[in-house]
Amino acid sequence: MTTEEMPRQPWVLTVADLDAIALGAGVLGSGGGGPAELGKLLVLEALRHTDPITIVPMESQEDTPLVVAVAQVGTPMVFSERLGRGTEPSRAVQALEAHLGARAGAIMCDELGGMNSMMPLLAAAHLRLPILDADAMGRAFPDLYMDTLSMYAEGPVPCAFCDEEGNTAILPGVRDPRPTERLGRAITIAMGGMSYLARPAPFGQGRRQAIIPGSYSRAWAIGQAVRRGADRQDLPALDLRTLGGRVLFHGLVTVVNRRSARGPLHGAVTIEGYGNHFTGALRLEFQNEYLTAHWDSALVAVTPDVISLIDDETGEPVGADQARMGHHVVVLGFQADPRMTTPEALQVVGPAAFGYPLAYRALELGEERR
C-alpha cells in the first residue's frame, strides 16, 4: 500500500470505503471490539436519509472548541440482539452538549477497533458534522480508561450515556479515569447492558498530544490490502510494512481454551504452523482481545501492539470468541501508535496491566519466517 493509494482529505465516504473501513477496523480489533459489519448496516441506513459523511484531517479541527468522542459501551452480544435505531450515538452527543452548554463542531472515534469504528460515523451522519480521521486507541481494548483521552487527561472529563429508549445519564467527571469505568459500567448495566457514550476531546495542544491521527485512513488501507490478498488467495504473503504491520504466522488452530467469569473473556489459542516458513506453534493469549503471541517460546508480539487472526481464505477477522479447532488462519501484527507506548500508557495497556510478567517490546516489521 503506497501513500498514493490512501484517501484524499477531506474525504467523502462511499459504500466501498465503508466496506474497507469495516474490514480494517475488524482487523484492528485485535480479536475483540465486536463485529463492525452490524454497525456498518446502521451507517448505510443513515446515509439513505442524511448528508454524506465527510472525514477530515485532525489538523483542520484544531480551532474547533468542542470535538466529541463517541463509542458504544457493553458486550457485542447485546448489540447483536438489540441493534438499535441508529440515532443513539447522536443523542448521547446532544446530551453532552446540553450538559456543557456548547455545540459540537466535529465528531471523533474513541475506539477504532471493531464495531466502535461505526458508532461515530452514525453520530456524524445524523448530526451532519465532520468526523476526524483519528481515534483514541488505534485498536480495541476492554475498558473505558484504556484510551489516550483518559491517559493524557489534565482534569475530570464529563461523560454522557444514552440508551435506545432515549434515557440519558451524565457523569460530571472524576479525576481518576478508573472510577469512570466502574460507574459507566453500572449505568450501562442499568440501561440493559448496552449504552452509547459521548465525551469531549481535549482542546489545543492537548488534542494534538492525546489523539491518534490517521485512524480511519489506516483502517481503510488495511481493509483494502486484506481484501486484495483474499481475492488473490495469497494472504500469508501480505506485505503490510507501509501500514506498520506484517504477517506473524500461518497455520491451523489446534487448541482453544476459553473461560468466562466476571469481566473479560480469558483464554488461549494454539496454532500449528504450515510449510517450510511457519514451523512449530504460535500461542496467543487473550482477555477479550489477543494480547500476547509466542512463537514456540519466543515472544513475537505483545499489547498494546495489535495481534489479529484472519481467515486464510476470506480475510475476515476471527475474534477471540470465534476461534475454533480446525480453523485455517493467518496471524497479523501491527505496531501501536507511539502515544500508546509511553511509560504512562504502558501502565494502562502494557502487558503488566493485564497481569503478564513481560516487558513491552515493539513489534519488528522485518520478516521472521523460519
N, C-alpha and C positions, 0 to 999 in steps of 0.2 A: 504494500500500500504506500503510495507516494503522496506528498503533500498536495500535488496537483489534483488528486482524486478526492480530497477532503471537501466538504461542502463550503461554498462561499457564504460569507455572512454580511449582513443579516440574511437569514435562511428561512424561506417559507416551506414548511413541511409538506411533502407529498405522501401518498399512501405507501409508495415504495420506500421512502425514507423511514416511515413509521415501522414498517416491517423490519428493516435493517436495525433500527434502534432497539426494537423489542428483542431481537435475537442477541445483539451485542450486550444489552443490559442483562439478559438471562445468563450469558457467559460471565459477566462481571458480578453476578450474584454470588459467585463462589460456592454454588451448591445450595444457597438459601435465597431469601428475598421473595419467594413466591413466583408464580408464572406471569410474566409480562403480557402474555397473549390475552388474558382476561381483561386487563386494564386497557389493552390496545383496542378491544372491541368497543369499550365505552368512549374512547377518544374518537374512533371512527364515527360513532353515532353522533357525538357532539359536533363534529365537523360538518355534518349534514345541516345543522341549524345555526352555526356561528360563523364568524370570520375565520380565515386561515390562521394557523398558529405560526408565529414568527420567532425563531431562535436568534438571539443577538449575543455578540461577544460581551464578556463581563465588563470590559473597559468602557463600553458605551453607556453603562449604567452607574458609573462611579459617582455621579452627582444626584442620583435618584435617592431621595431620603429614605423611602421605605421599600425595601425588597423583601418579599415574604417567601420563606421556605415552606414547602408543603410535603406531607407524607401521609401514608396510611399506617395505622398502628393496630396490631393484632395479628393473629395467625392467618396465613394464606388460606387454610381450610375454611375458615369462617367466611372469608371474602368470596371463595368459590361457591359457597352456599347462599350468600346474601350479596349478590353482585352490586346492588345499589342503583341509584338513579343516574349517577354521574355528576350531579350538582353538589355533592357533599364537600369535595375539596374547596370549591369556591365559597360555600357557606362558611367553612372554617376561616377562610381569609377574611370574609366580611365580619365575622365575629371578632377577629383580631383588630380589624380596622376600627370597629366601634369601640373596643376597649382602649385603643391608643389615640382615638380621635384624629386619625390620619388616613389618607387613601394610599393604597399600594400603587407603585409605579411600574413594578415588574414582579414576576414570579421566579422562583428558583427551585431546584430539586434538592431535597435533603439527602436522599439515599438513592444513588443511581442504580444499584443492583436490583434486577428482577422487577417485580410489579410496581415498586415505588418510582420507577422511571416514568410511569404513565400518569400518576396522580397529579403532578404539577402541570402536565400538558392539559389535563382536564380543566384545572383551575384557570390556566391561561386562556383556554378556548372560551369558557363561559364568561370570564371577566373581560375578555378582549384585551388582554395585556400581553406584552412581550415576555418571553421566558429566557433566562440567562443560559448560555452554554456553559454550565457549571453545576457543581453539587458540593456536598459537604462530607462525602465518604469515598467516592470513587469506586464503590462496590457495595455489598450489603454487610451489615453487622446486626446482631440481635437486639441491642439496647439503644435507647434514645440518646444517651450521653456519649455514644461512641462515634461522634462526628466532630468536625472541626468547629462548628458553631458552638458546641459545648466546651471543647478543649481550649479554645482561644477566647472564650467569652471574658469580657472585662467586668461584667456585673450580671445581676439577675436578668434572665431572658423570659419574658412572658410567653405563654403558650395558649392557644385556643384549640378546643376539641369540639368536634361535631359528629353526630351520628346520622343515619339515613332517615330518621324521623324528624330531624330538624332541631333536636335538643343540642344545646351548646354549653360548654363549661370553660372557664378561664382560670389558668394558674398564673397569678401575677408575676411569679418568678422567684426562685430561691438562688442563693449564691452558689451552692454546690449543686452541679447538674444531676447527681445521683438521686437525690430525693425527687427531682422532676420525673425521673424514670419510674420510681415507685408510685408516686401519686398519679402520674399519667396512665400507668397500667391499671391502677384502681379505677380511674374514670372510664377507661376502655372496657373493663370488665362490667362496670355498671351500665355501659352502653351496649351490652350484649356481646362483648368480646371483640368488637371492631370499632375504631373511631378514625377520624381524619384530623390531622394536626396541621396547624399553621403557626409559625413563629418568625420574628423579624431577623433578618441577617444584619451583621454589623455594618456600620457606615464608614466611608472614607478609607483611611489606611487600614483599619481593622478588617474591612471587607476584602481588600487585596491580600492581606496576610492569611485570612482564615479560609477563603473559598477556593475550591479546586477548579481551575479553569479547563475548558475544552471537554467537558464530560460527555455531552450528547454527541459531539463530533467523534469522540473516541469510541463510544458505543456503536455509532453508525458505521465507522470504519471496521471495527471488529466484526460486526454483523455481516458487512459486505464480504470481508475476507473469508469468514467461515462459510457463508453461502456459496461462494465461488469454489471453495475447496470441496464442499459436498457435491456440487454439480460435476466437478472433475473426478470425484471419488479418490482424492488424494489428501484427505485431512491430516494424516500423520506427517505429511511433508510440508505443512503450512509454514511459511516464513512470516513471523509476526514481529520481527525485531524493530521495525519502524514504529510499531504500536506499543513498544515496551513489553513484549511478550515472546514466548516461544513454546514449542511442544515439549512437554516434560516426559511423556510416556505414551505407549500404545499397547493395549493388551485386553485381556479377558477378566472380568470381575469374577473372582473365585470365592471370596468370603465377604459377607456383610454382617456386621453386628450393630444393632441399634438398641438403645434403651431410652425410655422417656419417663422422666419423673417430673417434678415441678420445675419448670424452666425449659431451657433449650433441649432439643433432641441431641443426645450424645451417641457416639459410636465410631466405627472404623470400617473402611473398605480396603480390601486387598485385591490388587490387580496383577495377574501373571503376564509377563511381557511376551511380545511376539517377535519372531525372526531374529536376525543377527544384531540388529541395532538395540533393541529393547529386551535385554535378558534379565533374569531374576524377577523380583517382585517389587511393586510400589505399594506402600501402605499409606492411606490417607486417614487422618483423624478429624472428626468434625464435632462441632457444637452448633447445630443449625447450619452453619457454613463450614466448608472444608478449611482447616486451619494449619495443618502440618502435612508435609509429604516427605516420606523417607523412601529412598531407593535402596533396597536391602537395608543396610544400617546407616547410610549416608543421608543427611538432611539436604534436600534439594529445593524446598520452598517452605515458607512459614509466614503466618499472619504478621503484618497487615497486607503482604503481597497476596494477590488473587490466585487461588487454585481452583480450577474448574474442570469438570468432566463433561464431555460432549459425546453423543452417539457417533461412532466412527463412520457411519454411512450418511445420516441425515444432518449431522452437526447440531442437533437440538441439545440444549443443556440437560444434564442428568443431575437432578437435585439430590441432596443427601438423604432425602426421604424417598427417593425413587430408585436409587441404585439397587440392582438385583444380580444374583449369581447368573452367570452366562451372558451378561451384557458386554458387548464389544465396545470399548470406549477409547477415546483419546483424551489425555490429560494435558491441559494448558496451564501456563503460569504467566502472570502479568505483574509488572512492578507497580508498587503503590506510589502515589504522589508523595513528594518529599514532605508535605505537610502532615502526612500520616506516619512518618518515620522519625520525627524529632523525639528527643528524650521524653518530653511531656506527653506526646501522643502515644508512644510505646508503653507508657504506664497504663494506658486505657485500652489499646488494641494490639499490643505486642503479645508474644507467646506467654509471658509470665502472667499477664492479665487474665488468661484463660486457664491458668494452672499448669502450663507446660514448663519444665525446668530447662528452658532453652534460651539462648541469646538470639536476638534477631540478626539475620544475615540476609542482605539484599539478594534478590533473585538475579542470577547471572544470565545474560542473554546469549552467550555463546552456546553452541550445540554441546550436549552432554550425552551423546549416544555411545553405546558400548558394543 
